[in-house]
């Protein structure tokens, strides 16, 4: 075995981030860089470490990190649009900004502004096209699917329709595509955008697959295997458009019962991992950037070929709300794919 990592119940509290005199980009730059407009991470451990820190950063800290590395994320694209909208609250300004960005974002009939892909919980590490590279795997997220390209390049993305049938190189996951196969569903498992007074609370409960099987930088054939289970929230306030506003987010009554076979190679099944515990209540810092809460991350690396880890979620229940949306309108989720 090369490496194993399991991360559980991780939120976005500002006080969990330790800022030293050395800037974050000075520490991580050798391990992460910008390639063809998307972030390229050295390996999964690097991705996990950096993405966790980014989720905890304030807006200004994140913008400084981006500038230091020369990256422009999907999150920053949305911030750019809203900054321009706030200059003048008028229908004329809204239509002007819409015309400028409608080829990059989705402008809904009720004047909400959305990303063109479903993986909203990953918007700080994805570019505006929903792309990221971790190790040897290039990921691209669409509105209706997740695509993973082994040893992927920008050329592969440009020729995706031609190579997509090559299952040795390309793997595709369709979120909630088949209700009869709930145990293999990926993507946005539950989402909503309920309203209260002039507020809207958008949320997405998402499960993302992380997988690679092939040769690395040397001659060893290996398999990277894992997933991330997250919940993303963002409160908006109604103006002429639905605008971000500063608030706090709360999650209580968190229970997670999840099981999975860590690796399967056709001959041996490693001991099944079982996690069934309550997690501590969570309150976010004050933010206008939304909030991402991680229930679990699993990552494993073994030499040789191994089939993909499929998480069996027997129960994930929790209640959440935001200040302004009101506790009396709190939302409870009870999810199972069994």
JOVEN-V681669 format. One record per backbone hydrogen bond with DSSP energy under -0.5 kcal/mol. NH is the residue of the N-H (numbers start at 1). CO is the residue of the C=O. If there is no record, write none. Layout:
nh=[NH	NH]
co=[CO	CO]
//
This chain:
nh=[2	3	5	7	9	10	16	17	18	19	20	20	26	27	27	28	29	31	32	32	33	35	35	38	40	41	41	42	47	48	49	50	51	52	53	54	55	56	56	57	57	62	63	64	65	66	67	68	69	69	70	71	74	74	75	77	78	79	80	81	82	83	84	85	86	87	87	88	88	90	94	95	96	97	98	99	100	101	102	104	105	106	107	108	108	111	114	118	120	122	123	125	126	127	128	130	132	133	134	135	137	138	139	139	140	141	142	146	147	148	149	150	150	151	152	152	157	158	159	160	162	163	164	166	167	169	170	171	173	175	177	181	182	184	185	187	189	189	190	192	194	196	199	200	201	202	202	203	204	205	206	206	207	208	210	212	214	216	222	223	224	225	226	227	228	229	230	230	231	232	233	234	236	237	238	239	239	242	243	243	245	247	250	251	252	254	255	255	256	257	258	258	259	260	262	262	265	270	270	273	275	277	279	282	284	285	287	291	293	294	295	295	296	297	298	299	300	301	302	304	307	311	312	313	314	314	315	316	317	318	319	320	321	323	325	326	329	330	331	333	335	337	338]
co=[301	301	299	297	295	294	13	14	16	17	18	22	23	23	24	24	25	28	28	29	40	33	38	35	33	39	133	31	43	44	45	46	47	48	49	50	51	52	53	53	54	58	59	60	61	62	63	64	65	66	66	66	123	126	123	73	74	75	76	77	78	79	80	81	82	83	84	84	85	88	90	91	92	93	94	95	96	97	98	101	101	114	105	106	112	108	106	142	118	119	120	122	122	131	72	127	139	39	137	41	134	149	132	137	147	130	145	173	140	171	138	148	169	136	136	149	153	154	155	157	159	159	160	163	165	166	166	148	146	173	174	178	179	181	182	207	187	205	205	203	201	199	196	236	194	200	234	192	232	190	204	230	187	228	226	224	222	220	214	302	212	300	210	298	208	296	206	228	293	204	291	202	200	243	198	237	241	111	237	241	235	287	321	282	319	279	253	317	277	315	256	275	312	273	260	271	268	263	268	260	258	256	254	251	249	12	247	233	231	10	229	293	229	7	227	5	225	3	223	221	264	309	259	311	257	312	257	335	255	333	252	331	250	248	322	322	326	327	320	318	316	313	313]
//
